[in-house]
C-alpha cells in the first residue's frame, strides 16, 4: 500500500497514470500546488479523508476500483473528476468543500455515491454523469449553478434538504 498520511506537498504533485495496487492513504495530506492524478488507477481503497487541495486537483479519467473517500476534504482550486470511474463506494460527504468549480462531467458511479452535507461554493457540473446505485445529495449546499443535465440516475437519488442558491439544471439536453 501507499501511505502519505499527513504528508505536505509544497510544489505541484504529479501522480498521473500511476497505479496504486493496494490501499492508498492520503488522510490529512496537504497539496499546496496543482495536483495531478489524471489517468491514475487505484485498485485498493483511495483514502483522501481530511485532505486539503489549495491548487487545482485533477482526477479526470481516474479509476477508483474500491472505495474512494474524500470526506471532510477541502478543494480550494478547481476539482476535476470528469470521466472518472468509481466502482466502489464514492464518499464526498461530511463537510467536503468545493470552493471553486467541481467537475464530475461524465463520471461513472457504479456503487453508492454520497455527497451528503457537501458544499459547492461555485459551479457544480454533473452533466451526463451516470449513477447506477443510490446517490445522495441530502443536505448538500449548491451556492453556484448546479448542472445535472443528462445525468442518469438508475436507482434512488436523494436531494432532501439540499439548498440550491442559484439555478439548477436537471434537463436531458
HELIX and SHEET records of a PDB file:
SHEET    1   A 8 UNK A   2  UNK A   3  0                                        
SHEET    2   A 8 UNK A  24  UNK A  25  1                                        
SHEET    3   A 8 UNK A  46  UNK A  47  1                                        
SHEET    4   A 8 UNK A  68  UNK A  69  1                                        
SHEET    5   A 8 UNK A  90  UNK A  91  1                                        
SHEET    6   A 8 UNK A 113  UNK A 114  1                                        
SHEET    7   A 8 UNK A 135  UNK A 136  1                                        
SHEET    8   A 8 UNK A 157  UNK A 158  1                                        
SHEET    1   B 8 UNK A   8  UNK A   9  0                                        
SHEET    2   B 8 UNK A  30  UNK A  31  1                                        
SHEET    3   B 8 UNK A  52  UNK A  53  1                                        
SHEET    4   B 8 UNK A  74  UNK A  75  1                                        
SHEET    5   B 8 UNK A  97  UNK A  98  1                                        
SHEET    6   B 8 UNK A 119  UNK A 120  1                                        
SHEET    7   B 8 UNK A 141  UNK A 142  1                                        
SHEET    8   B 8 UNK A 163  UNK A 164  1                                        
SHEET    1   C 8 UNK A  13  UNK A  14  0                                        
SHEET    2   C 8 UNK A  35  UNK A  36  1                                        
SHEET    3   C 8 UNK A  57  UNK A  58  1                                        
SHEET    4   C 8 UNK A  79  UNK A  80  1                                        
SHEET    5   C 8 UNK A 102  UNK A 103  1                                        
SHEET    6   C 8 UNK A 124  UNK A 125  1                                        
SHEET    7   C 8 UNK A 146  UNK A 147  1                                        
SHEET    8   C 8 UNK A 168  UNK A 169  1                                        
SHEET    1   D 7 UNK A  19  UNK A  20  0                                        
SHEET    2   D 7 UNK A  41  UNK A  42  1                                        
SHEET    3   D 7 UNK A  63  UNK A  64  1                                        
SHEET    4   D 7 UNK A  85  UNK A  86  1                                        
SHEET    5   D 7 UNK A 108  UNK A 109  1                                        
SHEET    6   D 7 UNK A 130  UNK A 131  1                                        
SHEET    7   D 7 UNK A 152  UNK A 153  1                                        
END                                                                             
